C-alpha cells in the first residue's frame, strides 16, 4: 500500500495546476473538480459541473464558472472531461479484515465445480510443507456444474479432497462464511468422528452411515479449531492494509465493518494514529455479552481521527445463510422439508445484548436472513423500544433482511429499523432461492428492496465482502437490474431506479450510521469523499454498467486511488 507521501506525489502528477486568481473575498480551494457531471445526491442541488474542496471539506458545488472563483495558483485542478463524480461509495456491510484475509488464502469464488476446488488445493499442497495448514474461501455448491457425485444435499464428500491432501489439514470456508469444508486430516486432528454430536446452532453433515462428509455448518465449524491450532495466524495489520487497498481501488471511501473484536479496534485505532488507515471505518463490536458488560462502553468512539474511525454498534447473529440451509425459516425448506434452518444465537441472548446496547447508547445490528430470524429480530427490537420510550431515533439495524414474511415488511418503517441489504446477494443467490423457499415465499418476501422503500423504510446497500466481491459497481448493477448470469430477471418489480440505488449506497448508508451530516452527499460543509467513474451509470444502458471503471477515489480531499497509477 502506498504511503501518504507517495499518494500526494501521485495526486499532483496526475492533475494540472492552473495559475488563476481566486475570486474576491474567497479563500482559495486546495482541490477543484470541474467540467464533469456531478450527481450530488443532494435534493437542493442534484446535478452540478464542478466542486471545490478546502482541507477535507467541500466548500462549493455548482457550475464551472462558479467554482472557478475558488481557484488560485496553489489549487490543484482535475479536469473530469465529462466523467461522472458521485459521493464516495459507502460499503454498508462488509467484513474489513476478511477482505484482506481473503487475499492471503486460496480464492475459490470462481470455481465452477468440485474438481476445480480439488485441483486448486492439490496445487497448494505441492507448494506446502507436510503438516502445513491450507486455507481457502469462496466455494459454493449451488454454483457448480455439474453437481458432485455422490453428494449430501448437494455437498460433496471429502474423499477426493482428502486424497490430494493426506499430509496437510485443509479448511475451506463457504462463500457465505457460514460453513466450512474439512479434509480427513483436519477432522482427525479435531477429534471428529461419527459419534461427535452436533453443537447448539450448528450441524455436521453426514452420509447415510452417519459418517461426517466434511461439511460443518454454522457453529459446528468451531469444532475444527484444533486443525489450525499450530498454524501461524495471519498478520492483522497486513490484512487491514490489503483491505484498504482493495476498497479504494473499487471506489469505496467508507466501510461499515460487520463485527470486530476489541483487539481489532485497538489495531485500527493505532492505524489511524500513524496515518495508515486510508478509508473511513464504522465498526460493529462483536463480543460476548460478558465481554461487552466488562469493556464495551470503553470502546465507544465517534469520529475518531478526523472521522476515520467510529465504534458505536454491536453485532450479533440469529441465524445462518440460505445457501447452506442455515437461514432460520417460519416454515420448512421446500427442498429439505425436515428442516427450518438454524437458530445460531438464542433470542434470549440477543435480548440481553439489546438491553445492554440501549443502556449504553449503541446501535444493535443483527444478522437475520430467514423470515423467522427477521421476525424474531424485529420482535426483540420492538420489546426493547417499548420498554424504553424515552429513547428515540435509535436506528437499530437488521443485517441482510433477505427473506421476510409479508406481515413483517411494514414493521421496518414503523419501528425505525434500518434494512441493511446487499443487492448482489439477490442475483448471486437467485438460482437456488425458489428451490429453497418455493415460488410464493420467494415472490412475496425475497430481497424486497422496492417494497421496503415504498413502505417508508431506510434501505442501505453493501456487498458483505468477502462473501461477494467488494465492487460497488457490480452491486449497483444487481440492484437496478436483478439480472442473473443467464440473462433472466429475478422478480424485476423489486428493481430500484438508478437514483434510488445510488442513494442506498451513499446517503442511506450514511443515515444507517448516524453520519448523514458529514457524508453521503456532495454538499457544502460535508467531507470531500468522492468517487469518479469512467461512465455515467445514471444514464448509460444497463448492460454497460458492469464495464464501468473507477477513475479516482478521493477521501477527505486527497486522491487515494487513481486508475492511471
C-alpha positions as CSV (number, residue, x, y, z in Angstrom):
1,X,0.0,0.0,0.0
2,X,1.3,3.5,-0.9
3,X,2.3,5.8,1.9
4,X,0.7,9.1,2.3
5,X,3.7,10.9,0.9
6,X,3.7,8.7,-2.2
7,X,-0.1,9.3,-2.6
8,X,0.4,13.1,-2.6
9,X,3.0,12.7,-5.3
10,X,0.6,10.7,-7.4
11,X,-2.1,13.2,-6.7
12,X,0.0,16.1,-8.1
13,X,1.4,14.2,-11.0
14,X,-1.9,13.3,-12.5
15,X,-3.5,16.7,-12.3
16,X,-3.0,20.1,-13.9
17,X,-2.1,23.0,-11.7
18,X,-3.5,26.2,-13.1
19,X,-2.4,29.7,-12.1
20,X,-5.5,31.8,-11.6
21,X,-6.6,34.5,-9.2
22,X,-9.1,33.5,-6.6
23,X,-12.4,35.4,-6.6
24,X,-12.7,38.5,-4.4
25,X,-13.3,37.7,-0.7
26,X,-13.0,33.9,-1.2
27,X,-10.4,31.7,0.4
28,X,-8.8,29.5,-2.3
29,X,-9.6,25.9,-2.6
30,X,-7.0,23.1,-2.4
31,X,-8.7,21.0,-5.0
32,X,-11.2,21.6,-7.7
33,X,-13.0,19.1,-9.9
34,X,-14.6,20.7,-12.9
35,X,-16.0,20.0,-16.4
36,X,-17.9,16.9,-15.4
37,X,-21.3,15.6,-14.4
38,X,-21.5,15.6,-10.6
39,X,-24.5,13.8,-9.2
40,X,-24.6,15.1,-5.6
41,X,-27.4,13.1,-4.0
42,X,-28.5,16.4,-2.5
43,X,-32.1,17.3,-3.4
44,X,-31.3,21.0,-3.2
45,X,-28.7,20.9,-5.9
46,X,-28.9,17.5,-7.6
47,X,-26.5,17.9,-10.5
48,X,-23.5,20.2,-11.0
49,X,-20.5,20.7,-13.2
50,X,-17.8,21.3,-10.6
51,X,-16.9,21.4,-6.9
52,X,-14.2,22.8,-4.7
53,X,-12.5,21.4,-1.7
54,X,-10.6,23.1,1.1
55,X,-8.9,20.9,3.6
56,X,-11.1,17.8,3.9
57,X,-14.4,19.6,3.2
58,X,-16.5,20.6,0.2
59,X,-16.7,24.4,0.0
60,X,-18.5,24.9,-3.3
61,X,-20.7,22.9,-5.7
62,X,-22.0,24.5,-8.9
63,X,-21.1,25.4,-12.4
64,X,-17.6,25.6,-13.8
65,X,-17.7,29.4,-13.6
66,X,-19.0,29.5,-10.0
67,X,-16.4,27.0,-8.8
68,X,-13.5,28.6,-10.8
69,X,-13.8,31.6,-8.4
70,X,-12.2,29.3,-5.8
71,X,-9.1,28.6,-7.8
72,X,-5.7,30.1,-7.2
73,X,-2.1,29.4,-8.3
74,X,-2.0,26.8,-5.5
75,X,-5.2,25.0,-6.3
76,X,-4.9,21.5,-7.9
77,X,-7.5,21.1,-10.7
78,X,-8.8,17.8,-12.0
79,X,-10.5,18.1,-15.4
80,X,-13.2,15.4,-15.3
81,X,-13.6,15.7,-19.1
82,X,-17.3,14.8,-18.8
83,X,-16.8,11.9,-16.4
84,X,-19.2,11.2,-13.5
85,X,-18.4,12.2,-9.9
86,X,-20.6,10.9,-7.1
87,X,-20.4,10.8,-3.3
88,X,-17.9,8.2,-2.3
89,X,-19.4,4.7,-2.1
90,X,-20.1,3.6,1.5
91,X,-19.8,-0.2,1.9
92,X,-22.9,-0.7,4.0
93,X,-22.0,-4.2,5.4
94,X,-18.7,-6.0,4.9
95,X,-16.0,-7.7,6.9
96,X,-13.0,-5.5,6.8
97,X,-10.1,-7.8,7.9
98,X,-11.9,-10.6,6.0
99,X,-11.4,-8.6,2.7
100,X,-7.7,-8.6,3.3
101,X,-7.6,-12.2,4.6
102,X,-9.3,-13.5,1.5
103,X,-6.3,-12.3,-0.5
104,X,-4.0,-14.3,1.8
105,X,-5.5,-17.7,1.2
106,X,-6.9,-19.8,-1.7
107,X,-9.5,-17.9,-3.6
108,X,-12.3,-20.3,-4.7
109,X,-15.0,-17.9,-5.6
110,X,-14.7,-18.6,-9.3
111,X,-14.5,-22.3,-9.0
112,X,-17.0,-23.9,-11.5
113,X,-17.2,-27.3,-9.9
114,X,-15.8,-29.5,-7.1
115,X,-13.0,-30.9,-9.2
116,X,-11.7,-27.3,-9.7
117,X,-11.6,-26.9,-5.9
118,X,-9.7,-30.1,-5.5
119,X,-7.2,-29.1,-8.2
120,X,-6.6,-25.7,-6.5
121,X,-5.9,-27.5,-3.2
122,X,-3.7,-30.1,-4.9
123,X,-1.6,-27.3,-6.4
124,X,-1.3,-25.7,-3.0
125,X,-0.3,-29.0,-1.3
126,X,2.6,-29.3,-3.8
127,X,4.0,-25.9,-2.5
128,X,3.3,-26.6,1.2
129,X,5.3,-28.4,3.8
130,X,3.8,-31.6,5.3
131,X,1.6,-30.6,8.2
132,X,1.1,-27.0,7.0
133,X,-2.5,-25.8,7.2
134,X,-4.1,-24.9,3.8
135,X,-6.9,-22.4,4.0
136,X,-9.3,-21.2,1.3
137,X,-12.6,-19.4,0.8
138,X,-15.3,-18.8,-1.7
139,X,-16.7,-22.2,-2.8
140,X,-20.4,-22.5,-3.3
141,X,-22.0,-25.8,-4.1
142,X,-25.1,-24.2,-5.8
143,X,-22.8,-22.6,-8.4
144,X,-21.2,-25.8,-9.5
145,X,-21.9,-27.6,-12.8
146,X,-22.1,-30.5,-12.6
147,X,-23.0,-31.2,-9.0
148,X,-20.5,-33.6,-7.4
149,X,-21.5,-37.3,-7.1
150,X,-22.0,-38.7,-4.6
151,X,-23.4,-35.8,-2.5
152,X,-25.4,-34.9,0.5
153,X,-27.8,-32.0,-0.1
154,X,-25.6,-31.0,-3.0
155,X,-22.4,-31.0,-0.9
156,X,-19.6,-33.4,-1.9
157,X,-18.0,-36.0,0.3
158,X,-14.5,-35.3,1.5
159,X,-12.8,-38.3,-0.2
160,X,-11.4,-36.6,-3.3
161,X,-10.1,-33.6,-1.3
162,X,-8.5,-35.9,1.3
163,X,-6.8,-38.0,-1.4
164,X,-4.9,-35.0,-2.7
165,X,-4.0,-33.7,0.8
166,X,-3.1,-36.7,3.0
167,X,-0.5,-34.8,5.0
168,X,-2.0,-31.3,5.2
169,X,-5.0,-30.2,7.1
170,X,-7.4,-28.3,4.8
171,X,-10.1,-25.9,5.9
172,X,-12.2,-24.3,3.1
173,X,-14.7,-21.6,4.1
174,X,-18.0,-21.5,2.2
175,X,-18.6,-18.3,0.2
176,X,-21.2,-17.2,2.7
177,X,-18.9,-17.7,5.6
178,X,-21.5,-19.9,7.3
179,X,-19.9,-23.4,6.6
180,X,-16.5,-25.0,6.5
181,X,-15.3,-27.9,4.4
182,X,-12.6,-30.0,6.1
183,X,-10.5,-32.9,4.8
184,X,-9.9,-36.1,6.6
185,X,-6.7,-34.9,8.4
186,X,-8.3,-31.7,9.7
187,X,-11.2,-33.8,11.1
188,X,-8.8,-36.3,12.6
189,X,-6.8,-33.5,14.3
190,X,-10.0,-32.1,15.7
191,X,-11.3,-35.4,17.0
192,X,-14.3,-35.5,14.8
193,X,-15.9,-39.0,14.5
194,X,-19.3,-40.4,13.5
195,X,-20.2,-40.1,17.2
196,X,-19.4,-36.4,17.5
197,X,-22.7,-34.7,18.4
198,X,-24.0,-31.5,16.7
199,X,-23.4,-28.4,18.7
200,X,-26.1,-25.9,19.5
201,X,-26.7,-23.8,16.5
202,X,-24.6,-26.0,14.2
203,X,-24.6,-29.2,12.2
204,X,-22.1,-31.8,11.0
205,X,-23.4,-33.1,7.6
206,X,-23.3,-36.9,7.5
207,X,-23.8,-39.6,4.9
208,X,-26.3,-42.5,5.2
209,X,-24.0,-44.3,7.6
210,X,-23.6,-41.3,9.8
211,X,-20.0,-40.6,8.8
212,X,-19.1,-36.9,8.6
213,X,-18.8,-35.8,4.9
214,X,-16.5,-32.9,5.7
215,X,-19.1,-30.1,5.8
216,X,-19.6,-28.2,9.1
217,X,-22.5,-25.7,9.2
218,X,-22.6,-22.6,11.4
219,X,-21.3,-23.1,15.0
220,X,-20.1,-26.6,14.0
221,X,-17.2,-25.0,12.3
222,X,-15.8,-24.2,15.7
223,X,-15.2,-27.9,16.3
224,X,-12.4,-27.7,13.8
225,X,-10.2,-25.3,15.8
226,X,-7.6,-27.9,16.7
227,X,-6.7,-28.3,13.0
228,X,-5.4,-24.7,12.9
229,X,-4.0,-24.6,16.5
230,X,-0.4,-24.8,15.3
231,X,-0.7,-22.6,12.3
232,X,0.8,-19.1,12.3
233,X,-2.1,-16.7,12.4
234,X,-2.3,-14.1,9.6
235,X,-0.9,-10.6,10.4
236,X,-4.0,-8.5,11.1
237,X,-2.2,-5.3,10.1
238,X,-1.4,-6.8,6.7
239,X,-5.0,-7.9,6.4
240,X,-6.1,-4.3,7.1
241,X,-3.6,-2.9,4.6
242,X,-4.8,-5.2,1.9
243,X,-8.4,-4.4,2.7
244,X,-7.8,-0.6,2.4
245,X,-6.1,-1.0,-1.0
246,X,-8.8,-3.2,-2.3
247,X,-11.6,-1.0,-1.1
248,X,-10.0,2.2,-2.5
249,X,-9.5,0.6,-5.9
250,X,-13.2,-0.2,-6.1
251,X,-14.3,3.4,-5.2
252,X,-15.1,2.8,-1.5
253,X,-14.4,5.7,0.8
254,X,-16.2,4.4,3.9
255,X,-16.6,0.9,5.1
256,X,-19.1,-0.4,7.7
257,X,-17.5,-3.3,9.3
258,X,-19.9,-6.0,10.4
259,X,-18.3,-7.3,13.5
260,X,-14.8,-6.9,15.0
261,X,-13.2,-7.7,18.4
262,X,-11.7,-5.3,20.9
263,X,-8.3,-6.2,19.7
264,X,-9.1,-5.4,16.1
265,X,-10.4,-2.0,17.2
266,X,-7.2,-1.4,19.0
267,X,-5.3,-2.2,15.8
268,X,-7.5,0.1,13.7
269,X,-7.1,3.0,16.2
270,X,-3.3,2.6,16.0
271,X,-3.5,2.7,12.2
272,X,-5.5,5.9,12.4
273,X,-2.9,7.4,14.7
274,X,0.0,6.6,12.4
275,X,-1.8,7.6,9.2
276,X,-2.2,4.0,7.9
277,X,-5.9,3.9,7.6
278,X,-6.8,5.4,4.2
279,X,-10.5,5.0,4.3
280,X,-13.2,5.7,7.0
281,X,-14.4,2.8,9.2
282,X,-17.6,2.5,11.1
283,X,-17.3,-0.6,13.3
284,X,-19.7,-3.0,15.0
285,X,-18.2,-4.7,18.0
286,X,-18.6,-8.4,18.1
287,X,-18.0,-9.7,21.6
288,X,-19.9,-11.8,24.1
289,X,-22.4,-10.2,26.5
290,X,-20.0,-10.8,29.3
291,X,-17.2,-9.0,27.5
292,X,-19.4,-6.1,26.5
293,X,-20.5,-5.6,30.1
294,X,-16.9,-5.6,31.2
295,X,-15.3,-3.5,28.5
296,X,-17.8,-2.4,25.8
297,X,-18.6,1.1,27.0
298,X,-14.9,2.0,26.9
299,X,-14.7,1.3,23.2
300,X,-17.5,3.7,22.1
301,X,-16.0,6.4,19.9
302,X,-17.5,8.7,17.2
303,X,-15.4,10.4,14.6
304,X,-12.0,9.5,16.0
305,X,-9.0,10.6,13.9
306,X,-10.8,13.2,11.8
307,X,-13.7,10.9,11.2
308,X,-11.7,7.9,10.2
309,X,-13.0,5.5,13.0
310,X,-16.3,5.2,14.7
311,X,-17.4,2.4,17.0
312,X,-21.0,2.8,18.1
313,X,-22.7,-0.5,17.3
314,X,-22.9,-4.1,18.3
315,X,-23.2,-7.2,16.0
316,X,-25.0,-10.4,16.8
317,X,-26.2,-13.2,14.5
318,X,-29.5,-15.0,15.0
319,X,-29.3,-17.5,12.0
320,X,-27.1,-18.7,9.2
321,X,-27.2,-18.5,5.4
322,X,-29.7,-19.6,2.8
323,X,-27.1,-21.3,0.6
324,X,-26.0,-23.7,3.4
325,X,-29.7,-24.1,4.5
326,X,-28.8,-22.3,7.8
327,X,-31.3,-19.5,7.4
328,X,-34.0,-19.8,10.1
329,X,-37.4,-20.1,8.5
330,X,-41.0,-20.0,9.7
331,X,-41.9,-23.0,7.6
332,X,-39.6,-25.8,6.4
333,X,-37.3,-25.5,3.4
334,X,-39.1,-26.5,0.1
335,X,-36.1,-28.7,-0.9
336,X,-35.5,-30.0,2.7
337,X,-38.9,-30.5,4.3
338,X,-37.4,-31.8,7.6
339,X,-35.5,-28.6,8.2
340,X,-36.4,-25.0,9.1
341,X,-32.7,-23.9,9.3
342,X,-30.7,-23.0,12.4
343,X,-31.1,-20.5,15.2
344,X,-27.4,-19.8,15.9
345,X,-27.8,-17.5,18.9
346,X,-30.8,-17.7,21.2
347,X,-33.3,-14.8,21.2
348,X,-32.8,-14.6,24.9
349,X,-29.1,-14.0,24.5
350,X,-29.7,-11.3,21.8
351,X,-32.3,-9.7,24.1
352,X,-29.6,-9.4,26.8
353,X,-27.4,-7.7,24.2
354,X,-30.2,-5.4,23.3
355,X,-30.7,-4.3,26.9
356,X,-27.0,-3.5,27.2
357,X,-26.9,-1.7,23.9
358,X,-29.8,0.6,24.6
359,X,-28.5,1.4,28.1
360,X,-25.0,2.3,26.7
361,X,-26.1,4.2,23.5
362,X,-25.0,1.6,21.0
363,X,-26.9,0.6,17.9
364,X,-27.7,-3.1,17.7
365,X,-27.1,-4.8,14.4
366,X,-28.5,-8.4,14.0
367,X,-27.6,-10.8,11.1
368,X,-31.1,-12.1,10.1
369,X,-31.6,-13.9,6.8
370,X,-34.6,-16.2,7.1
371,X,-38.2,-15.0,7.7
372,X,-38.2,-16.5,11.2
373,X,-34.9,-14.8,12.0
374,X,-36.2,-11.5,10.8
375,X,-39.4,-11.8,12.8
376,X,-37.6,-12.7,16.0
377,X,-35.2,-9.8,15.5
378,X,-38.0,-7.3,14.9
379,X,-39.8,-8.7,18.0
380,X,-36.7,-8.2,20.1
381,X,-36.2,-4.7,18.9
382,X,-39.9,-3.8,19.5
383,X,-39.9,-5.1,23.0
384,X,-36.8,-3.1,23.9
385,X,-38.1,0.1,22.2
386,X,-41.4,-0.2,24.1
387,X,-39.6,-0.7,27.4
388,X,-37.5,2.5,26.8
389,X,-40.0,5.1,25.4
390,X,-37.6,7.9,26.3
391,X,-35.0,6.5,23.7
392,X,-35.9,7.6,20.2
393,X,-34.2,7.6,16.7
394,X,-32.2,4.5,17.6
395,X,-31.6,3.3,14.0
396,X,-31.0,-0.3,15.0
397,X,-30.2,-2.5,12.0
398,X,-31.4,-5.7,10.6
399,X,-28.4,-7.0,8.6
400,X,-29.3,-8.7,5.3
401,X,-33.1,-8.7,5.6
402,X,-33.1,-11.3,2.8
403,X,-36.4,-13.2,3.3
404,X,-39.4,-11.6,5.0
405,X,-42.9,-12.7,5.8
406,X,-45.2,-10.1,4.1
407,X,-46.6,-9.1,7.5
408,X,-43.2,-8.0,8.7
409,X,-42.3,-5.7,5.8
410,X,-44.1,-2.6,7.1
411,X,-42.6,-3.1,10.6
412,X,-39.2,-1.7,9.5
413,X,-40.6,1.7,8.9
414,X,-42.9,1.5,11.9
415,X,-40.1,0.7,14.2
416,X,-37.4,2.9,12.5
417,X,-35.3,-0.2,11.8
418,X,-32.7,0.0,9.1
419,X,-32.8,-2.7,6.4
420,X,-29.1,-3.2,5.7
421,X,-29.2,-5.2,2.5
422,X,-26.9,-6.4,-0.2
423,X,-28.1,-6.2,-3.8
424,X,-25.6,-8.7,-5.2
425,X,-26.8,-11.4,-2.8
426,X,-30.1,-11.4,-4.8
427,X,-28.5,-12.2,-8.1
428,X,-25.9,-14.4,-6.6
429,X,-28.4,-16.5,-4.6
430,X,-31.3,-16.4,-7.1
431,X,-30.5,-19.7,-8.9
432,X,-31.5,-21.6,-5.8
433,X,-33.9,-19.3,-3.9
434,X,-37.0,-20.7,-5.4
435,X,-35.8,-24.2,-4.7
436,X,-35.2,-23.3,-1.1
437,X,-38.4,-21.3,-0.5
438,X,-40.9,-22.1,-3.2
439,X,-42.4,-19.7,-5.6
440,X,-44.8,-17.9,-3.3
441,X,-42.3,-17.2,-0.5
442,X,-39.7,-16.1,-3.0
443,X,-42.0,-13.7,-4.7
444,X,-43.6,-12.2,-1.6
445,X,-40.5,-11.8,0.6
446,X,-37.2,-12.4,-1.1
447,X,-34.9,-9.3,-1.4
448,X,-37.9,-6.9,-1.5
449,X,-35.9,-3.7,-1.6
450,X,-38.5,-1.8,-3.5
451,X,-41.4,-2.8,-1.2
452,X,-39.4,-1.8,1.8
453,X,-38.7,1.6,0.4
454,X,-42.3,2.1,-0.6
455,X,-43.4,1.4,3.0
456,X,-41.0,4.1,4.2
457,X,-38.0,2.0,5.4
458,X,-34.4,3.2,5.1
459,X,-32.6,0.6,2.9
460,X,-28.8,0.7,2.8
461,X,-26.6,-1.3,0.5
462,X,-23.3,-3.3,0.6
463,X,-21.7,-6.4,-0.6
464,X,-20.9,-8.4,2.5
465,X,-17.4,-8.7,1.2
466,X,-15.6,-11.1,1.1
467,X,-18.8,-13.1,0.7
468,X,-19.1,-11.2,-2.6
469,X,-16.5,-9.0,-4.3
470,X,-16.4,-5.6,-2.7
471,X,-17.2,-3.9,-6.1
472,X,-20.0,-1.3,-5.6
473,X,-20.5,-1.2,-9.4
474,X,-21.3,-4.9,-9.6
475,X,-23.6,-4.5,-6.6
476,X,-25.2,-1.4,-8.1
477,X,-25.9,-3.3,-11.3
478,X,-27.5,-6.1,-9.4
479,X,-29.7,-3.6,-7.6
480,X,-31.0,-1.9,-10.7
481,X,-31.2,-5.0,-12.9
482,X,-31.8,-8.1,-10.8
483,X,-30.3,-9.8,-13.9
484,X,-28.7,-13.3,-13.5
485,X,-25.8,-14.6,-15.4
486,X,-28.1,-16.4,-17.8
487,X,-29.9,-13.1,-18.6
488,X,-33.1,-13.9,-16.7
489,X,-34.6,-11.5,-14.2
490,X,-35.4,-12.3,-10.6
491,X,-38.7,-10.7,-9.7
492,X,-37.9,-7.5,-11.6
493,X,-40.7,-5.5,-9.9
494,X,-38.3,-5.1,-7.0
495,X,-35.6,-3.3,-9.1
496,X,-34.6,0.1,-7.9
497,X,-34.2,3.1,-10.1
498,X,-30.6,4.4,-10.8
499,X,-31.0,7.2,-8.3
500,X,-32.6,5.0,-5.6
501,X,-29.8,2.5,-5.9
502,X,-27.2,5.3,-5.6
503,X,-29.0,6.6,-2.5
504,X,-28.8,3.2,-0.9
505,X,-25.0,3.3,-1.3
506,X,-24.5,6.8,-0.2
507,X,-26.9,8.9,1.8
508,X,-29.0,5.9,3.1
509,X,-25.8,4.2,4.2
510,X,-24.8,7.4,6.0
511,X,-28.2,7.6,7.7
512,X,-27.8,4.0,8.8
513,X,-24.6,5.1,10.7
514,X,-25.8,8.5,12.0
515,X,-23.4,10.1,9.6
516,X,-25.7,11.9,7.2
517,X,-24.5,15.3,8.4
518,X,-20.9,14.6,7.3
519,X,-21.2,12.3,4.3
520,X,-23.5,10.6,1.8
521,X,-23.9,13.6,-0.5
522,X,-21.7,16.1,-2.2
523,X,-22.9,19.2,-0.3
524,X,-21.1,22.2,1.1
525,X,-19.7,21.5,4.5
526,X,-19.6,17.8,4.1
527,X,-16.4,15.6,3.9
528,X,-14.8,15.6,0.4
529,X,-15.3,11.9,-0.1
530,X,-15.8,11.4,-3.9
531,X,-15.7,8.6,-6.4
532,X,-15.2,9.4,-10.1
533,X,-16.4,6.8,-12.6
534,X,-15.5,6.3,-16.3
535,X,-19.1,6.2,-17.4
536,X,-22.3,7.9,-16.4
537,X,-24.1,5.0,-14.6
538,X,-27.2,7.1,-14.2
539,X,-27.9,7.2,-17.9
540,X,-25.9,4.5,-19.9
541,X,-27.5,1.3,-21.0
542,X,-27.9,-1.2,-18.2
543,X,-25.6,-3.7,-19.8
544,X,-22.7,-1.1,-19.8
545,X,-22.7,-0.7,-16.0
546,X,-20.5,-3.7,-15.3
547,X,-17.7,-2.4,-17.6
548,X,-17.7,1.0,-15.8
549,X,-14.4,1.6,-14.0
550,X,-13.3,3.7,-11.0
551,X,-11.1,6.6,-12.2
552,X,-10.4,8.3,-8.8
553,X,-11.2,7.6,-5.2
554,X,-10.9,10.7,-3.1
555,X,-11.1,10.7,0.7
556,X,-11.1,14.0,2.6
557,X,-9.9,15.8,-0.5
558,X,-6.9,13.5,-1.1
559,X,-6.7,11.3,-4.1
560,X,-6.2,7.9,-2.5
561,X,-6.6,5.8,-5.7
562,X,-6.1,6.7,-9.4
563,X,-6.7,4.4,-12.3
564,X,-3.7,5.8,-14.1
565,X,-1.4,4.8,-11.3
